[in-house]
Amino acid sequence: MMSWVAIAVLSLFLSFSLYKNYRLGMAILRMEDSIEECLDVIDQKYESVSEILKRPLFFDSLEVRKVISDIESVQRALHAVALSLTENIDEEQDGE
């Protein structure tokens, strides 16, 4: 009789654990998809900014230079974010 109670309690704990593991796994998969979409957007914007920065500057004022400098710093920041997000992914793919 005692063994049936133990089996029932353990089955209950197992069911709860499986449920929580499933929810956590699904949350991780949704986050991974979201990060991949963000990385795609960052990549597109990085290319767009790179094309803009390659163009010659025709208007030589302090404000325009400041804006160009800000765009370059944003470009470096986007690149740093993309590298930090993909750092672990690249290591996992190399290990396989």
Chimera marker file (.cmm) of the C-alpha trace (Angstrom):
<marker_set name="trace">
<marker id="1" x="0.000" y="0.000" z="0.000" r="1" g="1" b="0" radius="0.5"/>
<marker id="2" x="2.789" y="2.386" z="0.893" r="1" g="1" b="0" radius="0.5"/>
<marker id="3" x="4.538" y="1.713" z="-2.401" r="1" g="1" b="0" radius="0.5"/>
<marker id="4" x="1.414" y="2.734" z="-4.352" r="1" g="1" b="0" radius="0.5"/>
<marker id="5" x="1.279" y="6.032" z="-2.515" r="1" g="1" b="0" radius="0.5"/>
<marker id="6" x="4.976" y="6.622" z="-3.211" r="1" g="1" b="0" radius="0.5"/>
<marker id="7" x="4.487" y="5.781" z="-6.898" r="1" g="1" b="0" radius="0.5"/>
<marker id="8" x="1.509" y="8.162" z="-7.086" r="1" g="1" b="0" radius="0.5"/>
<marker id="9" x="3.424" y="10.996" z="-5.431" r="1" g="1" b="0" radius="0.5"/>
<marker id="10" x="6.467" y="10.435" z="-7.629" r="1" g="1" b="0" radius="0.5"/>
<marker id="11" x="4.255" y="10.312" z="-10.728" r="1" g="1" b="0" radius="0.5"/>
<marker id="12" x="2.711" y="13.612" z="-9.683" r="1" g="1" b="0" radius="0.5"/>
<marker id="13" x="6.155" y="15.177" z="-9.265" r="1" g="1" b="0" radius="0.5"/>
<marker id="14" x="7.261" y="13.735" z="-12.594" r="1" g="1" b="0" radius="0.5"/>
<marker id="15" x="4.198" y="15.170" z="-14.350" r="1" g="1" b="0" radius="0.5"/>
<marker id="16" x="4.812" y="18.585" z="-12.804" r="1" g="1" b="0" radius="0.5"/>
<marker id="17" x="8.495" y="18.469" z="-13.781" r="1" g="1" b="0" radius="0.5"/>
<marker id="18" x="7.683" y="17.444" z="-17.363" r="1" g="1" b="0" radius="0.5"/>
<marker id="19" x="5.163" y="20.269" z="-17.643" r="1" g="1" b="0" radius="0.5"/>
<marker id="20" x="7.631" y="22.866" z="-16.372" r="1" g="1" b="0" radius="0.5"/>
<marker id="21" x="10.427" y="21.519" z="-18.607" r="1" g="1" b="0" radius="0.5"/>
<marker id="22" x="8.135" y="21.698" z="-21.638" r="1" g="1" b="0" radius="0.5"/>
<marker id="23" x="7.172" y="25.306" z="-20.856" r="1" g="1" b="0" radius="0.5"/>
<marker id="24" x="10.813" y="26.290" z="-20.335" r="1" g="1" b="0" radius="0.5"/>
<marker id="25" x="11.845" y="24.589" z="-23.571" r="1" g="1" b="0" radius="0.5"/>
<marker id="26" x="9.143" y="26.378" z="-25.524" r="1" g="1" b="0" radius="0.5"/>
<marker id="27" x="10.149" y="29.719" z="-23.980" r="1" g="1" b="0" radius="0.5"/>
<marker id="28" x="13.766" y="29.112" z="-24.978" r="1" g="1" b="0" radius="0.5"/>
<marker id="29" x="12.749" y="28.236" z="-28.543" r="1" g="1" b="0" radius="0.5"/>
<marker id="30" x="10.609" y="31.388" z="-28.814" r="1" g="1" b="0" radius="0.5"/>
<marker id="31" x="13.500" y="33.474" z="-27.496" r="1" g="1" b="0" radius="0.5"/>
<marker id="32" x="15.887" y="31.871" z="-29.978" r="1" g="1" b="0" radius="0.5"/>
<marker id="33" x="13.537" y="32.675" z="-32.869" r="1" g="1" b="0" radius="0.5"/>
<marker id="34" x="13.193" y="36.250" z="-31.636" r="1" g="1" b="0" radius="0.5"/>
<marker id="35" x="16.967" y="36.677" z="-31.369" r="1" g="1" b="0" radius="0.5"/>
<marker id="36" x="17.444" y="35.275" z="-34.882" r="1" g="1" b="0" radius="0.5"/>
<marker id="37" x="14.899" y="37.739" z="-36.256" r="1" g="1" b="0" radius="0.5"/>
<marker id="38" x="16.624" y="40.597" z="-34.421" r="1" g="1" b="0" radius="0.5"/>
<marker id="39" x="19.989" y="39.525" z="-35.796" r="1" g="1" b="0" radius="0.5"/>
<marker id="40" x="18.564" y="39.523" z="-39.315" r="1" g="1" b="0" radius="0.5"/>
<marker id="41" x="17.273" y="43.074" z="-38.823" r="1" g="1" b="0" radius="0.5"/>
<marker id="42" x="20.604" y="44.164" z="-37.348" r="1" g="1" b="0" radius="0.5"/>
<marker id="43" x="22.420" y="42.649" z="-40.316" r="1" g="1" b="0" radius="0.5"/>
<marker id="44" x="20.184" y="44.492" z="-42.785" r="1" g="1" b="0" radius="0.5"/>
<marker id="45" x="20.578" y="47.799" z="-40.967" r="1" g="1" b="0" radius="0.5"/>
<marker id="46" x="24.324" y="47.289" z="-40.654" r="1" g="1" b="0" radius="0.5"/>
<marker id="47" x="24.588" y="46.859" z="-44.424" r="1" g="1" b="0" radius="0.5"/>
<marker id="48" x="22.418" y="49.924" z="-44.999" r="1" g="1" b="0" radius="0.5"/>
<marker id="49" x="24.513" y="52.066" z="-42.657" r="1" g="1" b="0" radius="0.5"/>
<marker id="50" x="27.703" y="50.762" z="-44.257" r="1" g="1" b="0" radius="0.5"/>
<marker id="51" x="26.476" y="51.853" z="-47.690" r="1" g="1" b="0" radius="0.5"/>
<marker id="52" x="25.581" y="55.311" z="-46.379" r="1" g="1" b="0" radius="0.5"/>
<marker id="53" x="28.957" y="55.741" z="-44.714" r="1" g="1" b="0" radius="0.5"/>
<marker id="54" x="30.784" y="54.862" z="-47.955" r="1" g="1" b="0" radius="0.5"/>
<marker id="55" x="29.248" y="57.840" z="-49.746" r="1" g="1" b="0" radius="0.5"/>
<marker id="56" x="31.321" y="61.030" z="-49.881" r="1" g="1" b="0" radius="0.5"/>
<marker id="57" x="30.277" y="63.910" z="-47.665" r="1" g="1" b="0" radius="0.5"/>
<marker id="58" x="29.248" y="66.958" z="-49.743" r="1" g="1" b="0" radius="0.5"/>
<marker id="59" x="28.151" y="69.243" z="-46.937" r="1" g="1" b="0" radius="0.5"/>
<marker id="60" x="30.964" y="70.115" z="-44.561" r="1" g="1" b="0" radius="0.5"/>
<marker id="61" x="29.339" y="71.452" z="-41.407" r="1" g="1" b="0" radius="0.5"/>
<marker id="62" x="29.864" y="70.551" z="-37.787" r="1" g="1" b="0" radius="0.5"/>
<marker id="63" x="26.334" y="69.178" z="-37.430" r="1" g="1" b="0" radius="0.5"/>
<marker id="64" x="26.681" y="66.850" z="-40.414" r="1" g="1" b="0" radius="0.5"/>
<marker id="65" x="30.028" y="65.585" z="-39.144" r="1" g="1" b="0" radius="0.5"/>
<marker id="66" x="28.452" y="64.950" z="-35.744" r="1" g="1" b="0" radius="0.5"/>
<marker id="67" x="25.617" y="62.955" z="-37.323" r="1" g="1" b="0" radius="0.5"/>
<marker id="68" x="28.097" y="60.905" z="-39.369" r="1" g="1" b="0" radius="0.5"/>
<marker id="69" x="30.124" y="60.265" z="-36.224" r="1" g="1" b="0" radius="0.5"/>
<marker id="70" x="26.974" y="59.150" z="-34.389" r="1" g="1" b="0" radius="0.5"/>
<marker id="71" x="26.053" y="56.816" z="-37.255" r="1" g="1" b="0" radius="0.5"/>
<marker id="72" x="29.520" y="55.287" z="-37.157" r="1" g="1" b="0" radius="0.5"/>
<marker id="73" x="29.261" y="54.706" z="-33.404" r="1" g="1" b="0" radius="0.5"/>
<marker id="74" x="25.845" y="53.089" z="-33.847" r="1" g="1" b="0" radius="0.5"/>
<marker id="75" x="27.314" y="50.900" z="-36.573" r="1" g="1" b="0" radius="0.5"/>
<marker id="76" x="30.087" y="49.750" z="-34.212" r="1" g="1" b="0" radius="0.5"/>
<marker id="77" x="27.542" y="49.133" z="-31.456" r="1" g="1" b="0" radius="0.5"/>
<marker id="78" x="25.329" y="47.048" z="-33.755" r="1" g="1" b="0" radius="0.5"/>
<marker id="79" x="28.336" y="45.025" z="-34.805" r="1" g="1" b="0" radius="0.5"/>
<marker id="80" x="29.353" y="44.457" z="-31.177" r="1" g="1" b="0" radius="0.5"/>
<marker id="81" x="25.827" y="43.337" z="-30.225" r="1" g="1" b="0" radius="0.5"/>
<marker id="82" x="25.632" y="40.942" z="-33.155" r="1" g="1" b="0" radius="0.5"/>
<marker id="83" x="29.029" y="39.483" z="-32.306" r="1" g="1" b="0" radius="0.5"/>
<marker id="84" x="28.161" y="39.004" z="-28.644" r="1" g="1" b="0" radius="0.5"/>
<marker id="85" x="24.858" y="37.316" z="-29.511" r="1" g="1" b="0" radius="0.5"/>
<marker id="86" x="26.402" y="34.959" z="-32.036" r="1" g="1" b="0" radius="0.5"/>
<marker id="87" x="29.546" y="34.161" z="-30.056" r="1" g="1" b="0" radius="0.5"/>
<marker id="88" x="28.075" y="31.051" z="-28.395" r="1" g="1" b="0" radius="0.5"/>
<marker id="89" x="26.318" y="29.941" z="-31.582" r="1" g="1" b="0" radius="0.5"/>
<marker id="90" x="29.578" y="29.917" z="-33.535" r="1" g="1" b="0" radius="0.5"/>
<marker id="91" x="31.292" y="27.884" z="-30.798" r="1" g="1" b="0" radius="0.5"/>
<marker id="92" x="28.486" y="25.296" z="-30.811" r="1" g="1" b="0" radius="0.5"/>
<marker id="93" x="28.597" y="24.921" z="-34.611" r="1" g="1" b="0" radius="0.5"/>
<marker id="94" x="32.378" y="24.452" z="-34.563" r="1" g="1" b="0" radius="0.5"/>
<marker id="95" x="32.033" y="21.700" z="-31.950" r="1" g="1" b="0" radius="0.5"/>
<marker id="96" x="29.625" y="19.657" z="-34.086" r="1" g="1" b="0" radius="0.5"/>
<link id1="1" id2="2" r="1" g="1" b="0" radius="0.2"/>
<link id1="2" id2="3" r="1" g="1" b="0" radius="0.2"/>
<link id1="3" id2="4" r="1" g="1" b="0" radius="0.2"/>
<link id1="4" id2="5" r="1" g="1" b="0" radius="0.2"/>
<link id1="5" id2="6" r="1" g="1" b="0" radius="0.2"/>
<link id1="6" id2="7" r="1" g="1" b="0" radius="0.2"/>
<link id1="7" id2="8" r="1" g="1" b="0" radius="0.2"/>
<link id1="8" id2="9" r="1" g="1" b="0" radius="0.2"/>
<link id1="9" id2="10" r="1" g="1" b="0" radius="0.2"/>
<link id1="10" id2="11" r="1" g="1" b="0" radius="0.2"/>
<link id1="11" id2="12" r="1" g="1" b="0" radius="0.2"/>
<link id1="12" id2="13" r="1" g="1" b="0" radius="0.2"/>
<link id1="13" id2="14" r="1" g="1" b="0" radius="0.2"/>
<link id1="14" id2="15" r="1" g="1" b="0" radius="0.2"/>
<link id1="15" id2="16" r="1" g="1" b="0" radius="0.2"/>
<link id1="16" id2="17" r="1" g="1" b="0" radius="0.2"/>
<link id1="17" id2="18" r="1" g="1" b="0" radius="0.2"/>
<link id1="18" id2="19" r="1" g="1" b="0" radius="0.2"/>
<link id1="19" id2="20" r="1" g="1" b="0" radius="0.2"/>
<link id1="20" id2="21" r="1" g="1" b="0" radius="0.2"/>
<link id1="21" id2="22" r="1" g="1" b="0" radius="0.2"/>
<link id1="22" id2="23" r="1" g="1" b="0" radius="0.2"/>
<link id1="23" id2="24" r="1" g="1" b="0" radius="0.2"/>
<link id1="24" id2="25" r="1" g="1" b="0" radius="0.2"/>
<link id1="25" id2="26" r="1" g="1" b="0" radius="0.2"/>
<link id1="26" id2="27" r="1" g="1" b="0" radius="0.2"/>
<link id1="27" id2="28" r="1" g="1" b="0" radius="0.2"/>
<link id1="28" id2="29" r="1" g="1" b="0" radius="0.2"/>
<link id1="29" id2="30" r="1" g="1" b="0" radius="0.2"/>
<link id1="30" id2="31" r="1" g="1" b="0" radius="0.2"/>
<link id1="31" id2="32" r="1" g="1" b="0" radius="0.2"/>
<link id1="32" id2="33" r="1" g="1" b="0" radius="0.2"/>
<link id1="33" id2="34" r="1" g="1" b="0" radius="0.2"/>
<link id1="34" id2="35" r="1" g="1" b="0" radius="0.2"/>
<link id1="35" id2="36" r="1" g="1" b="0" radius="0.2"/>
<link id1="36" id2="37" r="1" g="1" b="0" radius="0.2"/>
<link id1="37" id2="38" r="1" g="1" b="0" radius="0.2"/>
<link id1="38" id2="39" r="1" g="1" b="0" radius="0.2"/>
<link id1="39" id2="40" r="1" g="1" b="0" radius="0.2"/>
<link id1="40" id2="41" r="1" g="1" b="0" radius="0.2"/>
<link id1="41" id2="42" r="1" g="1" b="0" radius="0.2"/>
<link id1="42" id2="43" r="1" g="1" b="0" radius="0.2"/>
<link id1="43" id2="44" r="1" g="1" b="0" radius="0.2"/>
<link id1="44" id2="45" r="1" g="1" b="0" radius="0.2"/>
<link id1="45" id2="46" r="1" g="1" b="0" radius="0.2"/>
<link id1="46" id2="47" r="1" g="1" b="0" radius="0.2"/>
<link id1="47" id2="48" r="1" g="1" b="0" radius="0.2"/>
<link id1="48" id2="49" r="1" g="1" b="0" radius="0.2"/>
<link id1="49" id2="50" r="1" g="1" b="0" radius="0.2"/>
<link id1="50" id2="51" r="1" g="1" b="0" radius="0.2"/>
<link id1="51" id2="52" r="1" g="1" b="0" radius="0.2"/>
<link id1="52" id2="53" r="1" g="1" b="0" radius="0.2"/>
<link id1="53" id2="54" r="1" g="1" b="0" radius="0.2"/>
<link id1="54" id2="55" r="1" g="1" b="0" radius="0.2"/>
<link id1="55" id2="56" r="1" g="1" b="0" radius="0.2"/>
<link id1="56" id2="57" r="1" g="1" b="0" radius="0.2"/>
<link id1="57" id2="58" r="1" g="1" b="0" radius="0.2"/>
<link id1="58" id2="59" r="1" g="1" b="0" radius="0.2"/>
<link id1="59" id2="60" r="1" g="1" b="0" radius="0.2"/>
<link id1="60" id2="61" r="1" g="1" b="0" radius="0.2"/>
<link id1="61" id2="62" r="1" g="1" b="0" radius="0.2"/>
<link id1="62" id2="63" r="1" g="1" b="0" radius="0.2"/>
<link id1="63" id2="64" r="1" g="1" b="0" radius="0.2"/>
<link id1="64" id2="65" r="1" g="1" b="0" radius="0.2"/>
<link id1="65" id2="66" r="1" g="1" b="0" radius="0.2"/>
<link id1="66" id2="67" r="1" g="1" b="0" radius="0.2"/>
<link id1="67" id2="68" r="1" g="1" b="0" radius="0.2"/>
<link id1="68" id2="69" r="1" g="1" b="0" radius="0.2"/>
<link id1="69" id2="70" r="1" g="1" b="0" radius="0.2"/>
<link id1="70" id2="71" r="1" g="1" b="0" radius="0.2"/>
<link id1="71" id2="72" r="1" g="1" b="0" radius="0.2"/>
<link id1="72" id2="73" r="1" g="1" b="0" radius="0.2"/>
<link id1="73" id2="74" r="1" g="1" b="0" radius="0.2"/>
<link id1="74" id2="75" r="1" g="1" b="0" radius="0.2"/>
<link id1="75" id2="76" r="1" g="1" b="0" radius="0.2"/>
<link id1="76" id2="77" r="1" g="1" b="0" radius="0.2"/>
<link id1="77" id2="78" r="1" g="1" b="0" radius="0.2"/>
<link id1="78" id2="79" r="1" g="1" b="0" radius="0.2"/>
<link id1="79" id2="80" r="1" g="1" b="0" radius="0.2"/>
<link id1="80" id2="81" r="1" g="1" b="0" radius="0.2"/>
<link id1="81" id2="82" r="1" g="1" b="0" radius="0.2"/>
<link id1="82" id2="83" r="1" g="1" b="0" radius="0.2"/>
<link id1="83" id2="84" r="1" g="1" b="0" radius="0.2"/>
<link id1="84" id2="85" r="1" g="1" b="0" radius="0.2"/>
<link id1="85" id2="86" r="1" g="1" b="0" radius="0.2"/>
<link id1="86" id2="87" r="1" g="1" b="0" radius="0.2"/>
<link id1="87" id2="88" r="1" g="1" b="0" radius="0.2"/>
<link id1="88" id2="89" r="1" g="1" b="0" radius="0.2"/>
<link id1="89" id2="90" r="1" g="1" b="0" radius="0.2"/>
<link id1="90" id2="91" r="1" g="1" b="0" radius="0.2"/>
<link id1="91" id2="92" r="1" g="1" b="0" radius="0.2"/>
<link id1="92" id2="93" r="1" g="1" b="0" radius="0.2"/>
<link id1="93" id2="94" r="1" g="1" b="0" radius="0.2"/>
<link id1="94" id2="95" r="1" g="1" b="0" radius="0.2"/>
<link id1="95" id2="96" r="1" g="1" b="0" radius="0.2"/>
</marker_set>
